[in-house]
């Protein structure tokens, strides 16, 4: 379906971290607007004052900045439709709630919390019994004159159905009898989300509402509000659920039990923002006419489309995300990778280690930035070693052969004047030729001795260069002691 310039919004509640599902919603809303040269608005929905978390707004805005999801209107940048924080728009909501009451689409409800609780306890009714729905104007005024607190509720139709069209899921119909007379304005003057977002979306000229499919059955309540005001309904774009897979293989809605589920947690674990964005873009959307998986944000802005969004739930695969991340790390500017790796390593790496050389070895071999710590452990300490590691079928080595090789090359290495990878490699290569032994066997024996583990981010001579001459020779001496026991 083709559209002119689209206006979308991202309207998170500042109640904590930025969940991956929220970030995907922000991404799709951003892409949908930018693909058509439209506007992307950010609005903070803080009407539920009880659940607010200090600093959460900063987390939201920092996440958008880090991921490159720039917005045209919103906090900090401003715009013609502000303010963009709902708690600063209370007077606006009051005005529109009063309009609905005057039109007969909403009513004052004076029921106390005690009455509502008693109703629930006695009848097991989870909703509201519409006790105040048919109060006469005189009765309403009497309650108001007594100064009784009240809420304003939406007057739902009691029969028939409400239907709307979703751009992903198609036509959605709900029986009106199943919908409660929801609260629009609370007794403290704050609107509920159910009311405020409708008013704001209209006033901010939002053409497409992008959100999770958990709102599919709530949307009939919202379109009835649009109809009550006589406003044109927006286009709805409901996104498929994000699922997670537990250790036993069971799939359920993505939550903390599946692992890190916030953008901040993933970044803190060494994932790159651009890798996260690329991966979550594919969780519910598939590009047309290509099998590509790697996309920059600019490329996503060019090719994103509503009709490529799937109805089916998507499973968040941490291993797949790790693959994306490893590819992005390989493509990183070396200076940027070095800065990130150094931040993690400089306080825990001994002075004898050539940190620049070590970091150079790691970039093409780690999947997350945090892996640089574990992968460089061999350089920071002399790891415990089982001498059976010297046995290698491919290179046909045994502990006995490795002991002989180490005894031979130890004095050669001690006399090496240039402790550098190329020079060390030539030295060991010449020794292999002189003794008619396989170069692979020589390298294996030396690498196990100095690294003290089977898998390393570099070959024998690269590892020796990183460790420095004194430490490398010391480790060979230790290896000989162990092999001679």
C-alpha positions as CSV (number, residue, x, y, z in Angstrom):
1,X,0.0,0.0,0.0
2,X,1.4,3.4,-1.0
3,X,1.2,6.5,1.2
4,X,2.3,10.1,1.0
5,X,4.6,11.4,3.7
6,X,3.9,9.6,6.9
7,X,4.0,10.8,10.5
8,X,4.7,8.3,13.2
9,X,5.5,8.6,16.9
10,X,7.4,6.7,19.5
11,X,5.7,7.2,22.9
12,X,7.5,5.2,25.7
13,X,6.7,5.3,29.3
14,X,9.7,6.2,31.5
15,X,9.4,3.2,33.8
16,X,12.9,1.7,33.5
17,X,15.2,0.3,30.9
18,X,14.6,0.3,27.1
19,X,13.2,-3.2,26.3
20,X,14.3,-4.6,23.0
21,X,10.6,-4.8,22.0
22,X,10.3,-1.0,22.6
23,X,13.4,-0.3,20.6
24,X,12.0,-2.4,17.7
25,X,8.8,-0.3,17.8
26,X,10.9,2.9,17.8
27,X,13.0,1.6,14.9
28,X,10.0,0.6,12.7
29,X,8.2,3.9,13.4
30,X,11.3,5.8,12.5
31,X,11.9,3.8,9.3
32,X,8.3,4.0,8.2
33,X,8.3,7.8,8.5
34,X,11.8,8.3,6.9
35,X,11.1,5.9,4.0
36,X,8.4,8.3,2.9
37,X,10.2,11.6,3.8
38,X,7.8,12.0,6.7
39,X,8.1,13.0,10.4
40,X,9.1,10.9,13.4
41,X,7.9,12.2,16.8
42,X,9.1,11.2,20.3
43,X,6.6,11.7,23.1
44,X,7.0,10.8,26.7
45,X,3.9,9.1,28.2
46,X,4.3,9.7,31.9
47,X,0.7,9.9,33.0
48,X,1.1,6.8,35.3
49,X,3.1,8.8,37.9
50,X,3.3,5.8,40.3
51,X,5.4,3.8,37.9
52,X,7.9,6.5,36.9
53,X,11.6,5.7,37.4
54,X,14.0,8.5,37.9
55,X,16.4,8.9,35.0
56,X,14.4,6.7,32.7
57,X,13.7,9.6,30.3
58,X,17.5,10.1,29.9
59,X,17.8,6.3,29.2
60,X,15.2,6.6,26.4
61,X,16.8,9.6,24.8
62,X,20.3,8.2,25.1
63,X,19.2,5.0,23.5
64,X,17.7,6.9,20.5
65,X,20.9,8.9,20.2
66,X,23.1,5.8,20.3
67,X,21.1,3.9,17.8
68,X,20.9,6.9,15.4
69,X,17.1,7.1,15.6
70,X,16.9,10.9,15.2
71,X,13.5,12.5,15.6
72,X,11.9,15.6,14.2
73,X,9.8,16.6,17.2
74,X,10.1,15.8,20.8
75,X,11.9,16.5,24.1
76,X,15.0,18.6,23.7
77,X,14.5,19.3,20.0
78,X,11.0,20.8,20.5
79,X,8.5,21.3,17.7
80,X,5.2,23.0,16.9
81,X,3.1,20.5,18.7
82,X,4.6,20.5,22.2
83,X,4.9,20.0,25.0
84,X,6.0,16.5,24.3
85,X,5.7,15.2,27.8
86,X,2.2,14.2,28.7
87,X,2.3,15.4,32.3
88,X,2.8,18.9,30.9
89,X,-0.4,18.6,28.8
90,X,-3.0,18.0,31.6
91,X,-5.1,21.0,30.6
92,X,-5.4,19.7,27.1
93,X,-6.8,16.4,28.1
94,X,-9.3,17.9,30.5
95,X,-10.6,20.1,27.7
96,X,-11.2,17.1,25.4
97,X,-12.6,14.9,28.2
98,X,-15.2,17.6,28.9
99,X,-16.1,17.6,25.2
100,X,-16.9,13.9,25.3
101,X,-19.0,14.3,28.4
102,X,-21.0,17.1,26.7
103,X,-21.5,14.9,23.6
104,X,-22.7,12.0,25.6
105,X,-19.7,9.7,24.9
106,X,-18.3,9.9,28.4
107,X,-19.6,10.3,31.9
108,X,-18.6,11.2,35.5
109,X,-18.1,8.2,37.8
110,X,-18.1,8.9,41.5
111,X,-17.6,5.3,42.7
112,X,-15.0,5.0,45.5
113,X,-12.2,2.6,45.5
114,X,-13.9,0.8,48.4
115,X,-17.0,0.2,46.3
116,X,-15.0,-1.1,43.4
117,X,-13.1,-3.4,45.6
118,X,-16.3,-4.7,47.3
119,X,-17.9,-5.3,43.8
120,X,-14.8,-7.3,42.8
121,X,-14.7,-9.3,46.1
122,X,-18.4,-10.1,46.1
123,X,-19.0,-10.8,42.4
124,X,-15.6,-11.5,41.0
125,X,-16.1,-8.8,38.5
126,X,-12.8,-7.5,37.3
127,X,-14.2,-4.6,35.3
128,X,-16.7,-1.9,36.1
129,X,-20.5,-2.4,36.5
130,X,-21.4,1.0,34.9
131,X,-23.0,2.1,38.2
132,X,-22.7,5.8,37.4
133,X,-23.4,5.5,33.7
134,X,-27.0,6.6,33.8
135,X,-26.9,9.3,36.5
136,X,-29.1,12.2,35.7
137,X,-27.5,15.7,35.2
138,X,-29.1,16.7,38.5
139,X,-27.5,13.7,40.3
140,X,-24.1,14.4,38.8
141,X,-24.3,18.0,39.9
142,X,-25.2,17.0,43.5
143,X,-22.1,14.8,43.6
144,X,-20.0,17.7,42.2
145,X,-21.5,20.2,44.7
146,X,-20.5,17.9,47.5
147,X,-16.9,18.0,46.2
148,X,-16.8,14.2,45.7
149,X,-13.8,13.0,43.7
150,X,-14.6,11.4,40.3
151,X,-13.1,9.9,37.2
152,X,-14.4,10.3,33.6
153,X,-15.2,7.1,31.9
154,X,-15.8,6.3,28.2
155,X,-19.4,5.3,27.4
156,X,-19.0,2.2,25.3
157,X,-21.8,1.0,23.1
158,X,-23.6,-1.9,24.7
159,X,-24.3,-3.8,21.5
160,X,-23.0,-4.3,18.0
161,X,-19.4,-4.5,16.9
162,X,-16.5,-2.2,16.2
163,X,-14.2,-2.9,13.3
164,X,-10.9,-1.3,12.2
165,X,-8.2,-2.1,9.6
166,X,-4.7,-3.0,10.6
167,X,-1.9,-2.7,7.9
168,X,-0.4,-5.9,9.1
169,X,-3.2,-8.1,10.4
170,X,-6.0,-6.9,8.3
171,X,-9.6,-6.3,9.5
172,X,-10.1,-6.6,13.3
173,X,-13.6,-6.8,14.8
174,X,-14.6,-6.9,18.4
175,X,-18.0,-7.2,20.1
176,X,-18.8,-3.9,21.9
177,X,-20.3,-5.9,24.8
178,X,-16.8,-7.2,25.6
179,X,-15.4,-3.7,26.1
180,X,-15.4,-2.0,29.5
181,X,-16.2,1.6,30.2
182,X,-12.6,2.5,30.5
183,X,-11.3,5.5,32.6
184,X,-10.3,8.4,30.5
185,X,-9.4,11.0,33.1
186,X,-8.4,9.9,36.7
187,X,-9.4,11.7,39.9
188,X,-6.0,13.4,40.1
189,X,-6.6,15.0,36.8
190,X,-4.1,12.9,34.9
191,X,-5.4,11.1,31.8
192,X,-5.0,7.4,31.2
193,X,-2.8,6.1,28.4
194,X,-6.0,4.9,26.7
195,X,-7.2,8.5,26.3
196,X,-4.1,10.7,26.2
197,X,-2.4,8.9,23.3
198,X,-5.5,9.3,21.1
199,X,-5.7,13.1,21.8
200,X,-2.0,13.5,21.3
201,X,-1.9,11.5,18.1
202,X,-4.7,13.6,16.7
203,X,-3.2,16.9,17.7
204,X,0.3,16.0,16.5
205,X,-1.1,14.8,13.1
206,X,0.2,11.2,13.5
207,X,-0.9,9.3,10.4
208,X,0.4,5.8,11.4
209,X,0.4,4.3,14.9
210,X,3.1,1.7,15.2
211,X,2.9,-0.6,18.3
212,X,3.0,-4.2,19.4
213,X,0.3,-6.7,18.5
214,X,-0.7,-7.0,22.2
215,X,-2.7,-3.8,21.5
216,X,-4.8,-5.4,18.7
217,X,-7.8,-6.0,21.0
218,X,-7.5,-2.7,22.7
219,X,-7.6,-0.6,19.5
220,X,-11.4,-0.8,19.1
221,X,-11.7,1.4,22.2
222,X,-9.4,3.9,20.6
223,X,-11.1,4.1,17.3
224,X,-14.4,4.7,19.1
225,X,-12.8,7.8,20.6
226,X,-11.8,9.0,17.2
227,X,-15.3,8.4,16.0
228,X,-16.8,10.2,19.0
229,X,-14.7,13.3,18.3
230,X,-15.4,13.1,14.6
231,X,-11.7,12.7,13.8
232,X,-10.2,10.7,11.0
233,X,-8.8,7.4,12.3
234,X,-5.0,6.9,11.8
235,X,-3.6,3.8,10.1
236,X,-2.6,1.1,12.5
237,X,0.5,-1.0,12.2
238,X,0.7,-3.7,14.8
239,X,4.0,-5.6,15.1
240,X,4.4,-9.3,15.7
241,X,5.3,-10.5,19.2
242,X,8.9,-10.9,20.2
243,X,9.5,-14.3,21.7
244,X,12.4,-15.9,23.6
245,X,13.6,-19.5,23.7
246,X,14.5,-20.9,27.2
247,X,17.2,-23.5,27.8
248,X,14.7,-26.3,27.6
249,X,13.6,-25.1,24.1
250,X,10.3,-23.7,25.2
251,X,9.2,-20.5,23.5
252,X,7.4,-17.7,25.3
253,X,7.2,-13.9,25.3
254,X,10.7,-12.4,25.5
255,X,11.6,-11.6,29.1
256,X,14.6,-11.5,31.4
257,X,14.5,-15.2,32.0
258,X,15.8,-15.6,28.4
259,X,18.8,-13.3,28.9
260,X,19.5,-9.6,28.5
261,X,16.4,-8.0,27.1
262,X,17.2,-4.3,27.4
263,X,19.3,-2.3,25.0
264,X,21.5,-1.0,27.9
265,X,22.2,-4.6,29.1
266,X,23.2,-5.7,25.6
267,X,25.5,-2.7,25.1
268,X,27.0,-3.3,28.6
269,X,27.7,-6.9,27.5
270,X,29.7,-5.7,24.5
271,X,27.2,-5.5,21.7
272,X,27.4,-2.7,19.3
273,X,24.4,-0.4,18.8
274,X,24.5,-0.7,15.0
275,X,24.6,-4.5,15.3
276,X,21.6,-4.5,17.6
277,X,19.6,-2.2,15.3
278,X,20.4,-4.4,12.2
279,X,19.4,-7.6,14.0
280,X,16.1,-6.3,15.5
281,X,15.1,-4.8,12.2
282,X,14.9,-8.4,10.9
283,X,12.7,-9.5,13.8
284,X,9.4,-9.2,12.1
285,X,10.4,-7.6,8.8
286,X,12.0,-9.2,5.7
287,X,13.5,-7.2,2.9
288,X,12.0,-7.8,-0.5
289,X,14.0,-9.1,-3.5
290,X,17.2,-9.8,-1.5
291,X,18.6,-12.3,0.9
292,X,20.9,-9.7,2.4
293,X,21.0,-9.5,6.2
294,X,23.5,-6.7,6.8
295,X,22.0,-3.3,6.5
296,X,23.1,0.1,7.7
297,X,20.5,2.4,9.1
298,X,20.5,4.5,6.0
299,X,19.9,1.4,3.9
300,X,17.0,0.4,6.1
301,X,15.5,3.9,5.7
302,X,15.5,3.3,1.9
303,X,14.0,-0.2,1.7
304,X,11.7,-0.5,4.7
305,X,8.0,-1.1,3.9
306,X,4.8,-2.0,5.8
307,X,3.9,-4.8,3.5
308,X,7.1,-6.7,4.4
309,X,6.2,-6.9,8.1
310,X,5.2,-10.4,9.2
311,X,2.2,-11.5,11.3
312,X,4.1,-14.3,12.8
313,X,6.0,-14.0,16.1
314,X,9.7,-13.6,16.0
315,X,12.1,-15.4,18.2
316,X,15.0,-13.4,19.6
317,X,18.1,-15.6,18.9
318,X,21.1,-14.5,21.0
319,X,23.5,-16.6,18.9
320,X,22.3,-14.9,15.8
321,X,22.7,-11.5,17.4
322,X,26.3,-12.5,18.4
323,X,27.0,-13.4,14.8
324,X,25.8,-10.0,13.7
325,X,27.9,-8.4,16.3
326,X,31.0,-10.3,15.3
327,X,30.6,-9.2,11.7
328,X,30.2,-5.5,12.8
329,X,33.3,-5.8,15.1
330,X,35.4,-7.1,12.2
331,X,34.3,-4.0,10.1
332,X,34.9,-1.5,12.9
333,X,37.4,1.2,12.5
334,X,40.5,-0.2,14.2
335,X,41.0,2.9,16.3
336,X,37.4,2.7,17.6
337,X,37.8,-1.0,18.4
338,X,41.2,-0.3,20.1
339,X,39.6,2.4,22.3
340,X,36.8,0.1,23.4
341,X,39.1,-2.9,24.0
342,X,41.6,-0.8,25.9
343,X,38.9,0.5,28.2
344,X,38.2,-3.1,29.2
345,X,41.8,-4.3,29.4
346,X,44.1,-1.5,30.5
347,X,43.5,-1.9,34.2
348,X,43.9,-5.6,34.3
349,X,46.8,-6.2,31.9
350,X,50.4,-6.5,33.1
351,X,53.0,-4.0,31.9
352,X,55.0,-6.6,30.0
353,X,52.1,-7.2,27.6
354,X,52.1,-5.2,24.3
355,X,48.5,-4.1,24.6
356,X,48.4,-2.6,21.1
357,X,49.6,-5.8,19.5
358,X,47.2,-7.9,21.7
359,X,44.2,-5.7,20.7
360,X,45.2,-6.0,17.0
361,X,44.9,-9.8,17.3
362,X,41.6,-9.7,19.0
363,X,39.5,-7.7,16.6
364,X,38.8,-10.4,14.1
365,X,38.3,-13.1,16.7
366,X,35.8,-11.8,19.2
367,X,32.0,-11.8,18.9
368,X,31.4,-9.2,21.6
369,X,33.6,-6.5,23.1
370,X,33.4,-8.2,26.5
371,X,35.1,-11.3,25.0
372,X,38.3,-9.4,24.8
373,X,38.7,-9.9,28.5
374,X,38.4,-13.7,28.5
375,X,40.2,-14.1,25.2
376,X,43.2,-12.2,26.5
377,X,43.4,-14.1,29.8
378,X,46.3,-16.1,28.5
379,X,48.4,-12.9,28.3
380,X,47.5,-11.7,31.8
381,X,48.3,-14.9,33.7
382,X,50.1,-18.2,33.3
383,X,47.2,-20.6,33.0
384,X,47.2,-24.1,34.5
385,X,48.2,-26.6,31.8
386,X,47.7,-30.3,31.2
387,X,50.8,-31.5,29.3
388,X,48.6,-33.8,27.2
389,X,47.7,-30.6,25.3
390,X,51.1,-31.0,23.6
391,X,49.6,-34.0,21.9
392,X,48.2,-33.0,18.5
393,X,47.3,-35.5,15.8
394,X,47.3,-33.0,12.9
395,X,50.8,-31.9,13.6
396,X,51.9,-35.3,14.9
397,X,53.2,-33.9,18.1
398,X,53.7,-35.6,21.5
399,X,54.8,-34.2,24.9
400,X,58.2,-35.8,24.3
401,X,58.6,-34.2,20.8
402,X,57.5,-30.9,22.1
403,X,60.1,-31.1,25.0
404,X,62.8,-31.7,22.4
405,X,61.6,-28.8,20.3
406,X,61.4,-26.4,23.2
407,X,64.9,-27.4,24.4
408,X,66.3,-26.7,20.9
409,X,64.5,-23.3,20.3
410,X,64.9,-21.9,23.7
411,X,68.6,-20.7,23.2
412,X,67.7,-19.6,19.7
413,X,65.0,-17.4,21.0
414,X,67.1,-16.1,23.8
415,X,69.7,-14.9,21.1
416,X,67.0,-13.2,19.0
417,X,67.8,-9.5,18.8
418,X,64.5,-8.4,17.2
419,X,61.5,-9.6,19.2
420,X,59.0,-9.1,16.5
421,X,56.5,-11.4,14.8
422,X,58.2,-11.6,11.4
423,X,61.7,-12.2,12.8
424,X,60.4,-14.8,15.3
425,X,58.5,-16.6,12.5
426,X,61.6,-16.8,10.3
427,X,63.7,-18.0,13.1
428,X,61.3,-20.9,13.9
429,X,60.8,-21.6,10.2
430,X,64.6,-21.9,9.7
431,X,64.8,-24.3,12.7
432,X,62.1,-26.5,11.2
433,X,63.9,-26.7,7.9
434,X,67.3,-27.4,9.6
435,X,65.8,-30.2,11.6
436,X,63.5,-31.5,8.8
437,X,60.5,-31.1,11.1
438,X,57.1,-29.8,10.1
439,X,56.7,-26.1,10.8
440,X,53.3,-26.8,12.2
441,X,54.8,-29.0,14.9
442,X,57.3,-26.4,15.9
443,X,54.6,-23.7,16.1
444,X,52.3,-26.0,18.1
445,X,54.9,-26.8,20.7
446,X,55.9,-23.1,21.2
447,X,52.4,-21.8,21.2
448,X,51.1,-24.2,23.8
449,X,54.2,-23.5,25.9
450,X,53.8,-19.7,25.9
451,X,50.0,-19.4,25.7
452,X,49.2,-22.4,27.9
453,X,45.9,-23.1,26.1
454,X,44.8,-24.7,22.9
455,X,43.0,-21.8,21.3
456,X,44.6,-18.4,21.0
457,X,43.8,-15.2,19.0
458,X,47.1,-15.5,17.2
459,X,49.9,-17.9,16.2
460,X,52.9,-18.8,18.2
461,X,55.1,-15.9,17.1
462,X,52.3,-13.4,17.4
463,X,51.6,-14.6,21.0
464,X,55.3,-14.3,21.8
465,X,55.5,-10.8,20.5
466,X,52.5,-9.8,22.6
467,X,54.0,-11.3,25.8
468,X,57.4,-9.8,25.3
469,X,60.8,-11.6,25.3
470,X,61.3,-12.1,29.1
471,X,57.8,-13.4,29.7
472,X,57.8,-15.7,26.7
473,X,61.1,-17.2,27.7
474,X,60.0,-17.6,31.2
475,X,56.9,-19.5,30.1
476,X,59.1,-21.8,27.9
477,X,61.2,-22.5,31.0
478,X,58.1,-23.3,33.0
479,X,56.9,-25.6,30.2
480,X,60.2,-27.5,30.2
481,X,60.0,-28.0,34.0
482,X,56.5,-29.4,33.6
483,X,57.5,-31.7,30.7
484,X,60.6,-33.0,32.6
485,X,58.6,-34.1,35.7
